[in-house]
Amino acid sequence: MKNLIQPFILLLLIVSCTPQKESRSNIDELAIDYVKLTLEIAAHDPWYWDDYYGPDSLKFTGVILDTFPKEDFLNRASSLKLELDEISKSPISLEDEKLRANWMSAQLTAVDRGIRLYSGEFGTFDEEAEDLIGVKVQSYDSTYFIEAIAELNTVLPGEGTFKERFDALISRFEVPEEKLDTCLKVAIEAVRKITLERLDLPEDESITIEFVHDKWWNAFVLPLDPYQTLLQINLDYKWDIAELINIACHECYPGHHTYGAMQAKNIYVDKGWVEILDPENPWGGPQIVIEEGLAIYANEMAFPGESYDKFAKEVIMPLAGLDTTGAYAYLLVKRFARRKLRNALTEAARGFVNGTMTENEATHWVNDFALRGSAINTVMNDRTYIAHYTCGRDLVKNYIEAHSSSDDERWEAYGKLLSTLVVPKDLVKEE
């Protein structure tokens, strides 16, 4: 017996004295490393924009290298993701720890893909979208859009080709530039009031409007700090009534600005979870899918049923000095195009990225199927990013409809998505 015990004791001593790789289980430490890594990547990738409002201690203060350190970033992202996945799978991890680890892990998959894209390492549309979005992006063939256009053609008034009648109808409801500021402020204040009746926004939240020129986008929001947002409006863009109302909802209430303020208050300020301070990945990511989905769906939250048309015809159109004759057909056409033709943008991007469409063919899809010529730059330059809008809207819509049977429940479900860490696959799982 003595001869058996001695080797066993010796083995224990050897194991106990052997240096072991340190395993970190502190989710807060990992979150800090995650933010520091993404801020360092952002410093090296000029496509990122500066929307960081957290403590200076997390900022990257090192030397920006002349050569993009692709392999170093990939290795560090991979190592961090492995540590987070250990927490996700651990039976002793708390639910909040698993939630945070899953969220950061999904973001890091998108970060990995973004590093590769910036370095010129491209994949197919579906390969890139799977890493960036986290779920499969539904595809549509040309037949779907041809049939949709044919249906829309039956309600377009006037004479001439489809495109001529569509453009003529929209142009009748363009907001004069001298009325744009007033109309936009009234629309924003109206949707803010609706949102405040449903959601507990931070007391000092606010939006500042700035009118700009020479931008490729129509509108853009930039966080100034956790609760204040700068809304830039491109005056080179022709703003019709529906687009103006949609921007008030999409960019402001209860869209992007509301999302940013609610995330900052409920996750960073109240809980101290620093991971939401990560800079927005310009190539996309799971968080962006949720945010864009909520922003796209925002006008349906603010104006359910017939209230959208009522607000447009009784408030904004008169304020813009526009005749409301033909408003019914105009709003019907805009709503139809918004809901049924938007996915043509995704298909144009899919074809262009995969090389199955030439630039001219993709432009045809954008102009003639999506009826969104202004979106051509996004389709041509941003690869799979456009799918964050279309896929996000479908995910949010399906989730809210599956979890509500009343207006109160709709806002409860919408508010939950605004205030928690959630990734697209969570919504698919819960549908």
N, C-alpha and C positions, 0 to 999 in steps of 0.2 A: 504494500500500500504506500509506504514511504517513497519508494522509487517512482510511483506514478504521480504523487503530489508535487515532488520537487520540480519536474519538468513543467508542470502546469503553472506553478508559481513563477518559474522563470519566464514562461511565455507571457503571462500577465504583465510582468515587469517590462518586458521588451515592448509590448503593445502600448503600455501606458507612457513609456519614455520616447516612443517614436513620434516625431513632429507630425501633427495632423493639419490638413488644410482647414483654415478657419471658415466656418459656415455662418454667414450673417443671416439672422432671421428678423432683424429689426426693419419693418417695412418703411419706417420713416427715413432711415439711413439710405435705403434703396431708392426712395422717392427723391431724395436730395441728389443722389448720384445720377438719377434719370434726368432731372432738370438740368444739372450741370453739363451732362453729355449733350443734350439737345441744344443748349445754349452755345456750346462750343461748336457744334455742327453748324448752327445758324450763323456764327461768326465767319465761317469759311464758305458758306453757300449764299451768294448774293440774292438768291430768289426768296430767301426768308425776309420778312419785314419785322421791324422792331415793335412788338406788341407786349413786351415783358414789363410787368409792373411790380415784381416781387422784390425781396431784399437784395441789396448789393452784394451780399456775401456769396450768392449763388451765381453771379455773373462771371462770364469768362473774361479773365484779365491777362491771359497769356499772349504769346506771339502768334499772329495769324501766318501760317506757313504759305510759301509761294506755291507749293504743290499740294493739292487737296489730299489729305491723309486718309484715303479711302480704306485701306486695309486696317489701319488702327481703329477707325470709327466702327467698322464692321465687327471687329473682334471685341471691342468694348461693349457694343450693343448686344452681341450674342452672349457674352458672359453675364451681363446684367439680366438678360431675358431668362437665362438658365436659373439664376438665383430666384427670380420672381416666380418662375414655374414651379420651383421646389416649394415655395410658400403656398401656391395655389393647390398643390397636390397633398400637402401635409395634413394629416388628420388632426393635428393639434393647433392648426392655424384658426384664428377667429374669422367669422364671416366677413367682417370689414377688411381684414387683411387679405383674404382671398379676392374680395371685390376689387381692391386697389391693385393687387398683383395681376389679376386678369386684365384689368384695364391698361396698365402700363405695358404688359407683355404684348397686347394687341397693338398698342401704339408703336412699340419697338419693331414689330414686324413691318409696319409702314415706314418707320425710320430707316430700316435696312434697305427697303426697296427705294426709298428716296435717295440714299447714298449712292446706290448703284445707278439710278437714273441720272443724277447730277454728273456722275463719272462717265456717262455715255454707254452704260450697260443696259440695253433695252430688252424687253420681253414682248410677248403677245399682249393684246389688250386684256384678255382674260387673266393671264398670269399677273400682270401688273395690278389689275383691279382686285384680284383675290387678296393680294398682300396689303394693298392700300385700304380697301373697303371692308374686307373681311367676310363678305358673302358673295355669292354668285350674282352677277348682273344679268337680268333677264334680257333676252334678245328679241327683236322684232324684224320681220322681213318687210320688203317694200309693199307687199299686198296690204298689210295692216294700214299703212299710211295712205295708200292710194284709195282704199275704201273710206277712210276717215275724211280725206279731202273731198271725195265725192259726196259724202253726207253733208259736209260743211257747205259745199257748193249750192245745195238746195235751199239754204236759208240766207245766202248772200244777196242783198238787194242790188238793183242797178243793172247796167248793161256792160258788155265787154268780157274780156277773159277773166278767169277766176282771180288771178293776181291783181288785175286792174281794179276789179270790184272790191277785193279785200283791202287794198291800199287806199282806195277812195273812201271806204267806210271808216277806216282807222283815222285817216287824216282829218275827217270832219270833227273828231273829238280830241284833237291835239290841244294841249293847254298853251295859251300864248305865254311867251317867255316873261312878260311883265306881270303875269298872274301866277307864275310858278311858285314864287316864295310864299305868297299868301295861301295858296291852295295846299301846298305841302305842309305848312305849319298847322293848318286847320285839320288836315287828315291825320297828322301825327298826334295832335292833341286829342282827337276823337278816339283813336285806337289806344292811346295811353290811358284814357279814362276807362275804357272797356277792360283793359288789362289789369288796372289797379283794383277794379271791382272783384277780380278773380284771383289775383296773385299778390303775395306779400313781397313787393319790391323794396330794395333799400331806400331809405328816406331821402338820401342825397343823390339819387341817380338822376342823370340829365343827359340831353343830347344837344350838341352844337352843330349847326348846319353851315357848310361852306360850299359855295358854288365855284366850280373849276372848269377849265377847258383842256383840250388836247389830251384826253385820257381814252384808253381803249375800252374802258368799262363805263356803264351808265351811272352806277352808284357804288360807293365803297364806304365801309365803316372801319374806323381805327380806334381801339380803346386808348383813352388818355390816362386812365387809371381804373381801378376795379369797377367803379360805378358811373364814370363819365365816358361818353363816346363822341367822336367826331364823325359826322355824316357828310361825306362829300358827294355833291350832285354835279354830274357832267352836263353843262349847258349846251354842248354840241349835239346831244342826244335829243331826239324828238319825243317829248313826253306826252303821251295820251292819258286820258282820265284813268283808265284801268291800271296802267303802268305806275302812275303816281300813287294810287291807293295801295297797290301791291308793294311798292317800295316802302311806304310808311309802315306796313305790316311786316314785310320781310326783313328790312334793315333795323327797324326800331321796336315796335310793340305788336305782338309779343315775340318778335323774331330775334335777330342777332344781338342787339343791344340788351334785350331782356335776358337772353341766354347767358351772355357774358356777366351781367350783374348778378343773376341768380346763382351761377356757378361760383363766382367769387365770394358771395356772401355765405352760401350754404355749405360750400366745400372747403374753400381756403380760409376765410375769416372765422367761421363757426367751428370747423373741425381741425383746421391747421394742416390739411392735406396739400402739400406743396406741388404735387405732380401736375395739377391743372395750370401751373404757371409756365408749362412748357411752351416754347414758341410754336406757332401754327406751321405745320409742315406744308410747304408750298406745293408739294406733289400730292397731298391729300392724306387721309388717314381715317380711322374709325370714328374719332371724335368729330371730325369735320362732316362725316356722313350724317351723324345725328343732328349736329347744329344746322346744317343746310336743309335737312329734312324738316326740322321744326320751323325754319324760316320760310320754306316754300309753303308749308301747311298753315302758316300764321294767319293768312287772310281768311281761311276757312274757319279758323278759331274765332277771330274777331268779328266776322260777318257771316254767321251761319244762315242757311236758307235764303230768303229774299232780302235780308237786311243789307247785303252788299249792293244790290241794284238800287235799293231805296236810298242808301247813303250817296251813291254815285249820282243819281238823278236829282235828288232833292237838295243836296248840299254842295258837292264839288262842281258839278256841271254849271249850275247858276253862278257860283262864285268865280268860275273861269270865264263867264260871259258866253257860254255855249248854248245853242238851241238843243233842247232835249229830243226833238223829233228824230226818230230812228234809233233812239238810245237802247230800246229793247233788243233790236237786232245786233247792235254793236256789242253790248254786254254778253249776249248769247254767244256770239262768234269768239270774243276774247276768252270766255270761260272754256269753250270747247277746245280752242287751240291750246290753251294753257294745260288742260288736263289730258288731252288725247294725242297731241302732236309733239310734246316736249321730248319724248323718247327718241324722236328722229335725230336729235342732237347727239345722243349717246351712240346711235348706230352710225352716224357720220364719223364720229371719233373712232369707233371700233374699226370701221373700214379703212380710215386713213392710217391709224396706228399699225394695223395688220398688213397694209399694203394692198388690200383688195379694192380700194377706191383711190383714184387719182385725186389731186386737189380739186379739179373741176367737178368730179363726181360728188365729192364730199360737200362742196359748195352748193351743188344742186339740192342735196338732201337738206341742208341748212335753210336755204332760201325757199324751196318749193314744197317741202314736207313739214319742216318745223316752223316755217314762216317767221324765222328769227335771224335775219341777215346780220343783225348787230352781234350775234353770238359767234360769228365765223372765227374771230381771233382765238376765243377760248377753245373751240374745236380743233383748230389747226396747231395751236401751240401748247396746250395743257394736257395732251394725251388722254388719260382716263379721268381727269378731274371733273368733267361735265357729268359723269355718272354719279358723282357724289350728290348732285342735286336730284336727279331723277330717281335713283335708287333710294336715297334718303327720304324723299317725299312719300314713296310707296311704303317704306318700312314704318314711318311715323303714322301715316294714315291708317294702315292695316292694324297697327298696335292699338291706336286710340279707339278705332271702331270695334275692335275685339274686346276692349275693356270698358266700354261705356254704353249706356242706354238712355242717358239724359245729358243735358248740357252741363250740369254740375259735374257729372262723372267724366265728361270729355275734358274739362279743365283740370280735373284732378289728375287724369292720366297725362295730360300735356305738362302740367306742373311737375310731375314726378320726373319726366324726361329732362326738364330744364334744370333740375336740382340734384341729380344723382350722377354717379359715374356709370355709364352704360355704353355698350358696344353693339354694333349691328346684329351680331349673331344672337345676342340676348333677345332682341325683338323677334327674330325669326323663330327662336325656340318657344317664345311665349304666344305666338299667333295661334 
